[in-house]
Amino acid sequence: MAKVYDRIDETLARFLAAQHVFFVASAPLDGAGHVNLSPKGLDSFRLLDARTVAYLDLTGSGIETVAHLRENGRIVILFCAFEGTPKILRLQGRGEVVEPGDARFEPLAARFPPLEGIRSVIVVSLERISDSCGYGIPLYRYEGDRTQLLEWARRKGSAGLVQYQAENNRASIDGIPGLRAARTRDST
């Protein structure tokens, strides 16, 4: 049932494009630190090539994934079919945080819709691509995207988001440095 792939082929690319939600997991090097698992949606995932993917990192209350990637680069992205044929697809690799102001940010961000509150683009070089059956995953029907996060970011405005990130995205819950821009703004 399970299979390991050397690249994302057309069949896997179609599966990825059809999913409305994915999950991102990361962990600090310290075994006593907190493992993080975050759901993502809002048309925020892109296939860059057969072994590289990216997703938009939108402003939120935590900065765990960014901090973990800055510390050790390890990440797994999981997709599971909630509709149609059952399937779980894991994309394991090394992640990189590309923030506004980095030379690669604008070209990467241009691949996504202009969503409110973008704080970085996470780029993942895939080391292992594998699937499993997903037979135990329940069926759910997609009804649409929630709008609350984008509305919250819109209400905050640019200055409000900068302030929020400076207050909430400087470091992970374990104290690992997070958003570089938030740390820079805080020290000025």
N, C-alpha and C positions, 0 to 999 in steps of 0.2 A: 504494500500500500504506500508506504513512505518512499520518497525519492529525493535525491540530491541532484541539483542542476549546476552546470558550469557557468550558466548565464541566464538572464531573463529573455526567454524566447517570445515569439508572437503570442502563443497561447497564454503564457504567464502574464504578459503585458496586457492582454484583454481582460484577464481575471482581475488584475490590479486596478485597471481603469473602471471596472464595474462596481468596485467596493466603495461604500460611502463612509466607512469608519476604519481606522487602523489603530494599533496600539504600539507605543514606544516604551521600551524598557532599558534601563541603565542602572549602574551601581558604582559606588565609590570603591577605591582600592581597599580602604579600611573595612575589614570584615564586620566591624561593629557599626558601620554606617548604614544608612537607610537605602534599600533598593527602591527604585522608582518605577512606576508603571503609569503611563498617561494615555488616555484615549485622544484621538485626533479626528477631525473631519473638515468640513467647509472647503472642499476642493483644494486641499493644501498639500497634495502629494504629486510628485512628478518623477517619471523615469527619465534620467539624463542619457544613459546609454545602457548596454546590456549588463553592466556590472556596477553602475552608479545610479543612486536615487537621491532625491532631495525632498524636503518638506518645509513648509513655512512654520516658523516658531512664533506664535502669536503671544502677546503680552498676557501674563497670567499671574496668579498669586505666588507661584514658586518658580525656581530656576534650576531644578534638579538635573534635568537632562543636559543643559548647557554646562553646568558645573562638572558633571561627571565626564562629559566629553573633553572638556579642557584638562581634566586630571588624567584620564586614561584612554579616551577614545572609544571605549567599548559600547556597542549599542545593538539592540535587536528590534526590528520592526515586524509586527505580526498582523497579518490580514486573515480574517476568517469569513467565509461565506455565510451570511445570515439568510440569504435567499438563494434559490436554485440548488445546483449540485453542491454537496458538502465538500469543503476544502479548507485547510489551514495552510498558510504560506508564511514561512519565517525568513526574513532577510537579516542576516547577521553580518556585522562588519565594523569598520572604524569610521567614526563620525567626526565631522569638522564643523565648527560654528563660524558662519560668515555673517558678520554684523554690518549694519549700515555704516558707510565710510570705508569699508574694505573694498579693494579694487574689483573683486568678483561679485559684490553684493547686487549692484544694479542689473547686470546681465542675468543673474540667477533669479532675482525677484521678478523680472520681466516675463518669466515663464509661467507665472501664477496670476490669478486675478488680483486686482489692487485692494486687498482686504485691509480694514482698519486695524491698527495695533501691531503690525509686523515688527518684531524685535530682532529677528535673525532668520537666516536660511540654514538649515541643517543639511549638510551633504554627507552621504554615506557611501564609502567604497566597500562593495560587498565582498565578503570572504567566504560566505556559505549561504546558499539558497536552497531551502528544502521545504517539502510539503508533507502533510499528513492528512488522514482521512477527514477529520472534522465530523464524523458521524454523531458525536455526542453534542454538537452545537445546535441549539434550538433554532427554529425558523422564526424570523422577524420580518416585518414589512417596512421598508423605508417610506416615510411620509414626508420628509423634507428636512432641511437644515434648521437648527435653532438659530435665532437671531440675537440672543441676549449678549453674547461676547462682543459681537461687532457693534451693537448699539451702545454698549458700555464704553468701548474704545472711542466711538464717535463722540459721545458726550464728554469724555475726558479731554479730547482734543490733543493736539501735539504736545503742548506744554504740560498738560495734565499727565499724559503718558510718560513723558520724560521724568517728571516728579515721582510718579508711581514706581517706575522701574528703579529709580535711585533709592527709593525706600524699601522695595520688596524684592529686587532681583540682583542685588550685589553679591549674595552668597547663598549657598544651599542650606538646608536645615542642619547639615553637618558642618557648616562653616567653610565649605570649599568655594573659592572665588567663582562667581557666576558671570553675569553680563558685563563685559569689559566696559561698555559705554556707561553703565550705571556706576561702576567703580570710579571711572574717570570723572564723571559729573560730581560725584560725592566728594572728591578730593580737591575740587576747585573752589 
